[in-house]
Amino acid sequence: MEFYCVPKFKKDISKLIKKHRSTRSDVSDIKNIFETIGIPNYAIPYPGVSDNKCRKIKMICKDMGAGKSKGFRLIFRDLDKQIIFIHIYLHNQYSKEIDVVNEVKERLNYSENDLAPF
């Protein structure tokens, strides 16, 4: 399985690593899950986006501890043998879900040349 990301995703990761040092290993754990068992059942279709290949999952942040309202939200696109990471953010980062939807819609307007291996 190949992993790519849109340009803004790398900026998201950099900001999160400054706040939570475990971010790099947390994302690495998710990549390992994708490679070994595929897309987990708890990856739900992302609401508000017409693309049915866009999915959202909740990720545990080891630095923050466990809990439903803690951790990251990861939005990605599932294209057969490719996973394209679109957006990652803290659960409490946005006050309204519509703000996240608008950000994701903007990021989905990428070209193949914009993608970077991740």
C-alpha positions, -999 to 999 in steps of 0.1 A, spaced: 0 0 0 13 35 -9 8 65 13 6 101 0 -4 134 14 -16 168 3 9 196 9 -11 211 39 -11 178 56 26 180 63 21 214 79 -6 199 101 17 171 112 45 196 120 22 217 142 9 187 160 44 173 167 53 206 184 24 201 208 24 163 211 56 145 206 39 111 200 22 123 168 48 108 146 45 74 161 7 77 163 5 82 126 30 55 120 8 31 140 -22 40 118 -1 33 86 8 -1 100 -28 -9 107 -37 1 71 -9 -21 57 -17 -52 78 -55 -53 81 -66 -27 56 -91 1 63 -106 -5 98 -144 -8 101 -146 23 123 -134 44 94 -167 61 85 -175 79 52 -168 116 57 -200 136 58 -204 167 38 -181 155 10 -197 139 -21 -166 117 -26 -175 83 -11 -139 74 -9 -132 101 17 -131 86 52 -127 98 88 -112 80 118 -105 88 154 -69 83 164 -55 79 199 -28 104 209 -5 87 233 4 120 249 -32 129 257 -43 96 271 -75 77 264 -110 91 260 -137 97 235 -132 134 232 -94 132 231 -70 125 203 -69 132 166 -93 131 137 -77 118 105 -94 124 72 -81 104 42 -90 92 8 -90 54 1 -80 47 -36 -76 10 -40 -38 6 -32 -33 42 -23 -41 61 9 -40 99 5 -39 118 38 -60 149 36 -63 165 71 -54 157 107 -66 178 136 -72 177 173 -107 169 184 -113 203 200 -95 223 173 -126 234 154 -158 247 171 -180 238 141 -180 208 119 -188 229 89 -153 246 92 -137 212 89 -159 202 59 -149 235 41 -112 228 48 -115 193 35 -133 204 4 -106 229 -3 -78 203 2 -96 178 -21 -88 200 -51 -53 187 -55 -36 175 -86 -15 143 -88 17 165 -90 8 181 -56 9 148 -38 40 139 -17 50 104 -5 43 100 32 
